[in-house]
Amino acid sequence: MSSPITTYIHISGYKSNTTNFGNLFAPMEDMKYRGRDAGRARAPKLDGNPKIGYMATFPIPEEIRLGNAIALGMKKTCAECTMDVRWINTWHDPVVEKDAARIAV
């Protein structure tokens, strides 16, 4: 058992307690909204397909927040675009990711 002097910080977590366990976030949604992900929303205008695919890991607050930021950035650059979200329920599985991408096409 750890002493109450020890503090644990979980980066990008969402669970905490009132004694020594908390979490730390950075404004990751800013880069999703303003960054290259939102900029890709211009590409559908080139091929005439206003549909954008987004693979999401698990439906947890962080992933939902980031997906929402991408959707808002997408709407800013391509008002007619829609986003098709695929929940893959894994942190890293190339086979599942490839299958999800294939289905979206």
N, C-alpha and C positions, 0 to 999 in steps of 0.2 A: 504494500500500500504506500502511496506517495504522501509526502508531508504537505500540509496546507500552504507551505512556502512555494512549492513548485506550481508553476502555471503552464498550462498547455494551450497552445493556439493551433487551431485547425484552419489551414488556408482553404478558402472557398467552401467551408463547411456550413452547416445550418443548425447543428445541435450545440447546446451549451448548458452550463449549470451556473449556480450562483456563487460558487467558491473558487474554482481554479481552472475551469475549462471554457474556452470561448472560441470565437472564430474571427477571421480577418478577411475582408473582401477588398478588392480594388475595383474601380469602375470599368470592368471588362466590357460592359455593354456599350460604352462609348466607342471603343474601337470597332465593335460589330456594327454599330449604327453608322458611323462615319467612315469606316475603313473600307478595305477592299471588298468585303462581303456585300455591303450595300452597293458599291460601285458595279458589281457584277450584274445588278438588276438592269443595267443598260443593254446587256447582251441580248436578252429576248427581243428587243426591238429590231435587232439585226436579222434574226431568223424568223420573226413573226410569231413565235410561241411565247406568250406572256406567263408561262408557268416556270417557277423556280423550285427546285428540290432542296430539301434541308434534312440531313440525317442528324437525329438527336439521340443522345445516349439513353438517359433515364428521365422520366418526368419528375425531376426534382426542381426546387426553386431556382437554382443557378441556371440550369439548362433552359427552363422556361423563360427566364429573364433574358438570356442571350438570344434565344429564338425570337422573342418579341422585339428585341432591338434590331435584329436583322430584318424582320418584317416591316418595322417602321422605316428603316433606311431604304428598303426596297420600294415602299410606297412613295417615298420622297423622290426617288429617281425614276420610278416607273409606276405611275398611278394605276395602270390597268393590269399590272402583274399580280399573280397569286402565288402563294407558297404552299407546296405539298410537303408536309412534315412526315418523316418516317422515323418512328421510335424503334431503335434497334436493340434496346435493353442490354447493352454491353459497353464496356469502356473501350475495348479494342478487340475486334474479331474481323480480320480482313475478309473472311468468307461471307459473314453476315452483311458486312458493309457492301461488298460487291453485289450480293443478291438484292439488297435494298435499292441500290443504284440501278440495277437492271430492271427491276419492277417499275421504278419511277419513269423510265424512258418510254 
